[in-house]
Amino acid sequence: LDSSLHSASFTILIAQHTTPTAQTPGCKFSSVDLAGMSKILIITTSADTLKNGVKTGLWLEELAAPYRLFKDAGYQVDIASVKGGRTPLDEASLAPDTLAGVAKEFHESSDDMAVLNAAIKLDTVKDLGQYKAVYIPGGHGAVVDLPDNSDVQRILVEMTESGKVVGSVCHGPVAFNHVKLSSGEFLVKGKKVTGFSNSEEEAVGKVDAVPWSLEDELKKEGADYSKKGDWQEYCVVDGKLVTGQNPMSSHAVGEAVLKAIKSA
């Protein structure tokens, strides 16, 4: 979602959006998990430009909301990206009528921003046994460098086949596309999932800027894809796989990831 193309109606909806108090059924996490030094891995984009030249990056709320939940639950959180180092932010996610709540607190925290801008280079992340979950936020940058990335695929396969929790929101599930497990089946085959919808992509004017329709590709690979109306909070949990439809679903996805870890 970049500042030049996102719709006025979306701007209004984002401005009205705050951390939800009523959570999607099945996504509520109400008790603090005393996790000690257990860790969660977040994988984010390094890309700052779409194929049509429009600037992009991470949508900050999609990382900030789960990050804060994970930290508050006692987890150590590692942030990794394809290139490592500075994480580009979609400027629209920092607009005064958008930046609010936990995302604003994150952006104003020099400690949090220092972690985000010193991301671990993804190909150096080898010991996945230390992580209870992997979480992938979106932003349109995700469509540029996360699909078909060998390290992203390696991590998703190992975490899934080890029975760990895999979570993602908005455009993040584009990282699941084309990922096959050792059985030869697609990672999402037969799984209930959601992600940024076709109608939302059309609303922000990015249909021609993304490599494929996330909704269509998930369905093509055998996923049981579902969605709600544009910009409505929606979180889907299928065992250890947790997905959210859009930025408004970030908090619910974070809670659901914690709940899935706890029930492991």
C-alpha positions in Angstrom: 0.0 0.0 0.0 1.9 3.1 -1.1 1.0 6.7 -0.4 0.4 7.6 -4.1 -2.0 4.9 -4.9 -3.9 3.8 -1.8 -7.6 4.8 -1.9 -9.2 7.5 0.2 -11.6 5.1 1.7 -8.7 2.9 2.8 -7.0 5.9 4.4 -10.1 6.6 6.4 -10.4 3.0 7.5 -6.8 2.8 8.6 -7.2 6.1 10.5 -10.1 4.7 12.4 -8.4 1.4 13.1 -6.9 0.9 16.6 -5.7 -2.2 18.4 -8.8 -4.4 18.5 -10.5 -5.2 21.7 -12.9 -7.8 20.3 -10.9 -10.5 18.6 -11.7 -12.9 15.8 -13.1 -16.1 17.3 -10.3 -18.6 17.8 -7.7 -15.9 17.9 -7.9 -14.7 21.5 -4.8 -15.0 23.6 -5.5 -13.7 27.1 -2.8 -15.0 29.4 0.9 -14.1 29.5 3.1 -16.9 28.3 6.1 -17.1 30.6 8.4 -18.1 27.7 11.7 -17.4 29.3 14.4 -17.2 26.6 12.3 -19.0 24.0 12.5 -17.3 20.6 10.3 -16.3 17.7 11.7 -15.5 14.2 10.2 -12.7 12.1 11.0 -12.7 8.4 10.5 -9.3 6.7 11.1 -7.8 3.3 14.3 -6.0 2.1 12.6 -4.7 -1.0 11.7 -1.0 -1.4 10.5 -0.9 -5.0 7.8 -2.7 -6.9 8.3 -3.8 -10.5 6.4 -0.7 -11.8 8.9 1.5 -9.9 6.6 2.5 -7.1 8.3 2.7 -3.7 7.2 0.1 -1.1 8.5 -1.8 1.8 7.2 -3.3 5.1 3.8 -2.2 6.4 4.9 -1.3 9.9 1.8 -2.3 11.8 2.0 -5.8 10.5 5.4 -6.3 12.2 4.9 -4.0 15.2 1.7 -5.4 16.6 2.8 -9.1 16.8 6.4 -8.0 17.8 5.1 -6.2 20.9 2.8 -9.2 21.8 5.7 -11.6 21.4 8.0 -9.5 23.6 5.3 -8.9 26.2 4.7 -12.7 26.4 8.4 -13.2 27.3 9.8 -14.2 23.9 13.1 -13.1 22.5 12.4 -12.0 18.9 14.9 -12.1 16.0 14.1 -10.1 12.9 15.6 -11.4 9.7 15.4 -10.2 6.1 16.7 -11.3 2.7 19.5 -8.7 2.6 19.8 -8.0 6.3 20.4 -4.5 7.8 17.9 -1.7 7.2 14.3 -2.6 6.7 12.5 -0.3 4.2 9.1 0.9 5.4 6.2 1.7 3.2 5.7 5.5 3.6 1.9 5.1 3.6 2.2 3.1 6.8 3.9 6.1 8.4 1.4 8.7 7.3 -0.1 10.8 10.1 -3.6 9.5 9.4 -2.3 5.9 9.5 0.5 5.6 12.1 -1.2 5.0 15.5 -1.2 2.8 18.5 1.5 0.1 18.8 2.9 1.0 15.3 3.4 4.6 16.4 5.0 3.5 19.7 7.4 1.2 17.7 8.3 3.9 15.3 9.1 6.3 18.1 11.2 3.8 20.0 14.8 4.1 19.1 15.4 0.6 20.6 12.7 -1.0 18.4 13.8 0.8 15.3 17.4 -0.1 15.9 16.4 -3.8 15.9 14.4 -3.4 12.7 17.3 -1.7 11.0 19.8 -4.3 12.0 17.9 -7.3 10.6 19.8 -10.6 10.5 20.7 -11.7 6.9 18.3 -14.6 6.3 20.9 -17.0 4.8 22.7 -16.9 8.1 19.7 -18.2 10.0 20.6 -21.9 10.4 19.6 -23.2 13.8 15.8 -23.3 13.6 15.5 -25.5 16.7 15.8 -22.4 18.9 12.5 -20.9 17.5 9.0 -21.7 18.6 7.5 -20.0 15.6 8.2 -18.0 12.4 6.1 -15.0 11.5 6.0 -13.2 8.2 4.5 -9.7 8.0 3.6 -8.2 4.6 3.6 -4.8 3.0 3.9 -4.9 -0.8 7.7 -5.3 -0.5 7.0 -8.9 0.4 5.8 -9.7 -3.1 9.2 -8.7 -4.5 11.7 -10.7 -2.5 10.0 -13.4 -0.4 8.4 -15.6 -3.1 10.7 -18.4 -4.4 13.5 -17.4 -2.1 15.4 -20.6 -1.2 16.1 -19.5 2.4 12.5 -18.5 3.0 11.4 -21.9 1.6 14.0 -23.8 3.6 12.8 -22.2 6.9 9.1 -22.7 6.1 9.6 -26.3 5.3 11.7 -27.1 8.3 9.5 -25.2 10.7 6.3 -26.8 9.3 7.8 -30.4 9.3 9.1 -29.9 12.8 5.6 -29.1 14.1 6.4 -25.4 14.8 4.0 -22.5 14.4 4.0 -20.6 11.1 2.2 -17.3 11.0 1.7 -14.5 8.4 -0.5 -11.6 7.5 -1.7 -9.6 4.5 0.9 -10.0 1.7 3.1 -12.1 3.9 1.5 -15.4 2.8 3.0 -14.8 -0.7 6.0 -16.5 0.9 4.0 -19.7 1.0 3.4 -19.8 -2.7 5.3 -22.5 -4.5 6.7 -24.0 -1.3 6.6 -27.8 -1.3 7.1 -30.1 1.7 9.3 -33.2 1.5 6.2 -35.1 0.5 6.0 -33.1 -2.7 2.7 -31.5 -1.6 2.3 -27.7 -1.5 2.7 -26.3 2.0 -0.8 -24.8 1.8 -2.6 -27.8 0.3 -5.7 -28.6 2.2 -5.0 -25.8 4.7 -7.5 -23.1 5.8 -5.8 -19.8 5.1 -6.5 -16.2 4.3 -4.4 -13.3 3.0 -4.8 -10.0 1.1 -7.8 -10.4 -1.2 -8.3 -9.6 -4.8 -10.8 -6.9 -4.0 -8.3 -5.3 -1.6 -5.6 -5.4 -4.2 -7.9 -3.8 -6.7 -8.9 -1.1 -4.2 -5.2 0.0 -3.7 -4.5 -0.1 -7.5 -1.7 -2.6 -7.3 -3.1 -5.5 -9.4 -0.5 -4.8 -12.2 2.3 -4.3 -9.7 2.3 -7.7 -8.0 3.6 -10.9 -9.6 0.3 -12.8 -9.2 -2.9 -12.7 -7.2 -2.2 -14.0 -3.7 -5.8 -15.1 -3.3 -5.8 -17.0 -6.7 -2.4 -18.6 -6.2 -3.3 -19.9 -2.7 -6.4 -21.5 -4.2 -4.4 -22.9 -7.1 -2.1 -24.7 -4.7 -5.0 -26.4 -2.9 -5.5 -24.0 0.0 -9.0 -23.5 1.5 -8.9 -19.7 1.1 -11.5 -17.6 2.8 -11.9 -13.8 3.4 -14.2 -11.2 4.9 -15.0 -7.8 3.5 -12.3 -5.4 2.5 -10.3 -4.0 5.5 -12.1 -6.2 8.1 -10.1 -8.0 10.7 -9.9 -11.7 9.9 -7.7 -14.4 11.3 -7.7 -18.0 10.3 -6.1 -20.8 12.3 -5.5 -24.3 10.9 -3.5 -26.2 13.5 0.0 -24.6 13.6 -0.7 -22.4 10.5 -2.0 -18.9 11.3 -2.9 -16.3 8.7 -4.5 -12.8 8.6 -6.2 -11.0 5.7 -4.9 -7.4 6.0 -3.1 -4.9 8.3 -6.2 -4.8 10.6 -5.7 -8.5 11.3 -2.1 -8.1 12.6 -2.9 -8.0 16.4 -5.3 -11.0 16.1 -2.6 -13.0 14.2 0.0 -12.2 16.8 -2.4 -13.5 19.6 -3.2 -16.6 17.6 0.5 -17.4 17.0 1.0 -17.2 20.8 -2.0 -19.4 21.4 -0.8 -22.0 18.9 2.6 -22.1 20.5 1.1 -22.6 23.9 -1.1 -25.5 22.7 1.8 -27.2 21.0 
